[in-house]
Amino acid sequence: MNKRVSIIMGIYNCEKTLDDAIRSIEKQTYKNWELVMCDDGSTDHTFEIANQYVKRDERIKLLKNNSNLGLPGTLNKCLQFCNGDYIMRHDGDDIMIESRIERQVTYMDHHNCAACGSGVYLFDDNGVWGIRLPELLPGKHVMILDTPFIHPTVMMKREKLIEVGGYSDNYITKQRLEDYDLWLKFYEKGCSLHNIQEPLIYYREDQNSYKRKSRKFRITETKARLDACRRLNIPYLKRLLAFKPLIIMFIPKASLRKYHVWRAKKGYFNVNIKTQEGIFEKGNG
């Protein structure tokens, strides 16, 4: 349990949520961590808020981009200043449960995997409304239809992340597919990926989040999935499933919302969830 953990965060215009995100890190039961944040050209008070934490905690570092680089380039910049054995992701609008780092370090120390994710509590301004839980041992075939991880839950071995070259910074990855591309590179190296079967973070997502995926994104996502199928030698017949994003474009939004909410509420259990700012109650959906 002596492993050093480097938490990397690209922050952009998150002044309303950043305090909660950083406080949840400071309250971790596991203390051997460092937080490396990089402001990606925010136009609000995000940088000033982050800088207040730098002044009071020597474990926190703050970088700043002169212009907006996008998440892949920003995360790679954070990596240059990391000293940890494990690299952990977190976002400026999410909240860790207090034992998150400890749980993931323990898991990584006792299992042969290159990266470890977890489930999430989905929440919005009205509270927790669902749970998302990726499969325990996602194989490469998950890339046809889905993704092995929820990006902000991931902890990775530093040497494995360096081996695959960090985050790719190109047109495709800048379309919110930087994590999908990274998992593809892990699979190409034959890495084993695991997920702890419990939620370890509160993941900010409203029930209409699916609406933010434009037609342009769906087309780009399809191209990325087909490329992944080729690079991972997925059988040709199964590659037909990679066209799912294009099919979704023709499904009525009302039906998509029902499925989106149903999937998140599946297996949901009644529980009061304590956070730094109070109690999240189950949303009405």
C-alpha positions, 0 to 999 in steps of 0.5 A: 500500500505504499504505491504513489498515485498520480491523479490527472485532471484536465479542467475547463470552465468547471468553476461550479463543481471543481471544489467538490471534485478536489475536496473528495480527493483531499478526503481520501483514506489513502494519502500517498497521492499527487494531483496534477491539474491542467487548465485548458484555457478556461474563461471562468474562475476555474484556474483561480479556484484550482490555484487556491488548493495549490497554495495549501497542499504541496501534493497538488500541481497546477498547469495552464495551457495558453490556448485550448488544446483539447482533452488528449493533449491536456492529459498528456501534458499532465503526464509529463509532471507525474511521479506516481506508480499508478496513474488515476483519472478524475474529472472536475465535475465528479466526486470520489467516494472516500475509499476510492484510491485505497480500493483501487490500489489494493485491487491493482496490487493483487491482480494482474491487470494493466488498468482497473476501473469501477462502476459509478453512481450517476447523478445530476442537480436532483441527486443520484438517479442510476448506476452504471457498472461495466463488466468485470473482465471486459475482453477486446470484443467489447470495443464493437459495441461499447467501451471497457471503462468509464474513463474517470474511474480508471487507474493505470500502471504508469509503465503500461500507459507509457508503453502505449504512448499515452493519449493519441492526439488527433482529429478522432480522439478530439471528438470525445474518443480519447479514452476509446482510442487508449483502450484500443492500444491497451488491447493491441498490447495484450493487456488485461483490463478489470473493473471493480464491481462497485461504484467508486465515484459519483459521475455527473450525467443528466438523464438527457446526456444522450442528446449531446451526441451529434450526427457528426459524433455518431459518424466519427464513432462508427469510423473509430469502431470499425478501425478498432475491429480491423486492428483487433482482428474481429471477425467480419460478421461481428463487425456489422455491430459496429454500425450501431451508432449510425442506427441510433441516429434513426431511433426516436429521441423519446425511445432513446431516453427511456432506454438510457434511463432504464439501463442506468436504473437497472439493479439500482438499490435504495440508499442514501449516499453521503457526500461532502455537500450533503445527501444525494437522494434517488432521482425521480427519473 
